[in-house]
Amino acid sequence: MQSKNFFWWEAGAVMAVLESVRIDKWLWAARFFKTRALAQDAIELGRVRIRGERIKASREVRPGDLLEITRGADRFEVHVEALSQVRGPASQAQQLYRETEESRAARERAAALRRVAVEPAAAIPHGRPTGGCARFRTPSSAGGHEKPAEVRPRRVLSCRNSRGEG
């Protein structure tokens, strides 16, 4: 019976032997994405590039490659330092890559701006109104509490419940 520590040492030994690994497996092992499927989706959408070129999920990554990874509002530029096909602890995952200083500084500046200023588009309601808002759109759905025609809005952009949440 193998202990968990022995397994990770065994995985570390495998890291040194590998010459190349699929990019989606490496991104998952380096903990940039929670699942391989999310890594594959990001690659297909062009959010992961090698030396500025769009790639496919089956592309092999080698030590020394420069990756550009966009995840949400964050953009990483990392050099591949080591390879792994297994997802280990975060301390092991951080040894698989080295982030460039320019990338780290840009991410810290962007995070500071997000803390200071709220995105204006965040205040705009998204999606269709919920069923609770239907009473404002048609007189028959008001349940006997119809508003006069001159007061009732023609189109409701956002609805708020009794607590003011919407």
C-alpha positions as CSV (number, residue, x, y, z in Angstrom):
1,M,0.0,0.0,0.0
2,Q,1.5,3.3,-1.1
3,S,1.3,6.4,1.1
4,K,0.2,9.7,-0.4
5,N,3.7,11.3,0.0
6,F,5.2,8.4,-2.0
7,F,2.7,9.0,-4.8
8,W,3.7,12.7,-5.1
9,W,7.4,11.8,-5.1
10,E,6.6,9.3,-7.9
11,A,4.8,12.1,-9.8
12,G,7.8,14.4,-9.3
13,A,10.0,11.7,-10.9
14,V,7.6,11.5,-13.9
15,M,7.9,15.3,-14.3
16,A,11.6,15.1,-15.1
17,V,11.2,12.3,-17.7
18,L,8.5,14.0,-19.8
19,E,9.6,15.9,-22.9
20,S,6.1,17.4,-23.8
21,V,2.6,17.3,-22.5
22,R,-0.8,18.4,-24.0
23,I,-1.5,22.0,-23.2
24,D,-4.9,21.3,-21.7
25,K,-3.4,18.7,-19.3
26,W,-0.6,21.1,-18.3
27,L,-3.0,24.0,-17.6
28,W,-5.1,21.7,-15.4
29,A,-2.0,20.4,-13.6
30,A,-0.7,23.9,-13.1
31,R,-4.1,24.9,-11.6
32,F,-4.9,27.6,-14.0
33,F,-8.3,25.9,-14.6
34,K,-10.3,23.7,-12.3
35,T,-11.1,21.0,-15.0
36,R,-9.6,19.9,-18.3
37,A,-12.9,20.7,-20.0
38,L,-12.6,24.4,-18.9
39,A,-9.0,24.5,-20.1
40,Q,-10.1,23.1,-23.5
41,D,-12.9,25.7,-23.7
42,A,-10.4,28.5,-23.0
43,I,-8.0,27.2,-25.6
44,E,-10.8,26.9,-28.3
45,L,-11.9,30.5,-27.5
46,G,-8.3,31.8,-28.0
47,R,-7.7,32.7,-24.4
48,V,-4.5,30.6,-24.3
49,R,-1.7,31.3,-26.7
50,I,1.8,30.1,-27.2
51,R,4.2,32.9,-28.3
52,G,1.1,34.9,-29.4
53,E,-0.3,32.2,-31.7
54,R,-3.7,30.5,-31.2
55,I,-3.4,26.8,-30.5
56,K,-5.5,23.7,-30.2
57,A,-6.0,21.6,-27.0
58,S,-3.9,18.8,-28.4
59,R,-0.8,21.1,-28.8
60,E,2.2,19.9,-26.9
61,V,3.9,22.2,-24.5
62,R,7.6,22.0,-23.6
63,P,9.8,23.6,-21.0
64,G,10.8,27.1,-22.1
65,D,7.5,27.9,-23.9
66,L,5.9,31.3,-23.3
67,L,2.2,31.1,-22.6
68,E,-0.3,33.9,-22.6
69,I,-3.3,32.9,-20.5
70,T,-6.5,35.1,-20.1
71,R,-8.8,34.0,-17.3
72,G,-11.6,36.4,-16.6
73,A,-10.1,39.9,-16.1
74,D,-6.7,38.5,-15.3
75,R,-4.0,38.0,-18.0
76,F,-0.9,35.9,-17.2
77,E,2.3,35.6,-19.2
78,V,4.2,32.5,-17.9
79,H,7.3,30.5,-18.9
80,V,6.9,26.8,-18.7
81,E,9.5,25.5,-16.2
82,A,8.5,21.8,-15.7
83,L,5.9,19.4,-17.0
84,S,3.3,17.3,-15.2
85,Q,0.3,15.2,-16.2
86,V,-1.1,14.9,-12.7
87,R,-2.8,17.6,-10.6
88,G,-0.9,17.9,-7.4
89,P,-1.0,20.4,-4.5
90,A,-0.7,24.1,-5.2
91,S,2.9,24.2,-4.0
92,Q,3.8,21.7,-6.7
93,A,1.7,23.4,-9.3
94,Q,3.6,26.7,-8.7
95,Q,6.8,25.0,-9.6
96,L,5.6,24.2,-13.1
97,Y,5.8,27.8,-14.3
98,R,7.4,31.2,-13.8
99,E,5.3,34.4,-14.3
100,T,7.0,37.3,-16.0
101,E,7.5,40.5,-13.9
102,E,5.6,42.6,-16.4
103,S,2.6,40.3,-16.2
104,R,2.6,40.3,-12.4
105,A,2.8,44.1,-12.3
106,A,0.0,44.5,-14.8
107,R,-2.2,42.1,-12.9
108,E,-1.6,43.9,-9.6
109,R,-2.3,47.3,-11.3
110,A,-5.6,46.0,-12.7
111,A,-6.6,44.5,-9.4
112,A,-6.0,47.8,-7.6
113,L,-8.1,49.6,-10.2
114,R,-11.0,47.1,-9.7
115,R,-10.8,47.6,-6.0
116,V,-11.0,51.4,-6.3
117,A,-13.5,51.8,-9.1
118,V,-16.6,49.7,-9.7
119,E,-17.3,48.6,-13.3
120,P,-20.3,50.8,-14.5
121,A,-21.9,48.0,-16.4
122,A,-22.3,46.0,-13.2
123,A,-25.3,48.2,-12.2
124,I,-27.2,47.3,-15.4
125,P,-29.7,44.4,-14.9
126,H,-29.0,41.4,-17.0
127,G,-31.4,38.9,-18.6
128,R,-35.1,38.8,-18.8
129,P,-37.4,40.0,-15.9
130,T,-38.5,37.3,-13.5
131,G,-42.0,36.0,-13.2
132,G,-42.5,38.3,-10.2
133,C,-42.1,41.3,-12.5
134,A,-44.9,40.0,-14.9
135,R,-47.6,41.9,-13.0
136,F,-46.1,45.2,-14.2
137,R,-46.2,44.2,-17.9
138,T,-49.9,43.1,-18.4
139,P,-53.1,44.2,-16.7
140,S,-54.4,40.6,-16.5
141,S,-51.5,39.4,-14.5
142,A,-51.7,42.1,-11.8
143,G,-54.1,40.0,-9.8
144,G,-56.8,42.6,-9.3
145,H,-54.3,45.3,-8.5
146,E,-54.2,46.9,-11.9
147,K,-52.4,50.3,-12.2
148,P,-54.1,53.0,-14.2
149,A,-53.0,53.0,-17.9
150,E,-51.4,56.4,-17.6
151,V,-49.3,55.3,-14.6
152,R,-48.3,51.8,-15.7
153,P,-44.9,51.8,-17.5
154,R,-44.9,50.5,-21.0
155,R,-41.7,48.6,-20.5
156,V,-40.0,47.6,-17.3
157,L,-36.2,47.6,-17.4
158,S,-35.7,46.2,-14.0
159,C,-37.9,45.0,-11.2
160,R,-37.3,45.2,-7.4
161,N,-38.9,43.0,-4.9
162,S,-40.3,44.3,-1.5
163,R,-36.8,44.4,0.0
164,G,-35.4,46.5,-2.8
165,E,-33.4,43.7,-4.4
166,G,-33.5,43.1,-8.0
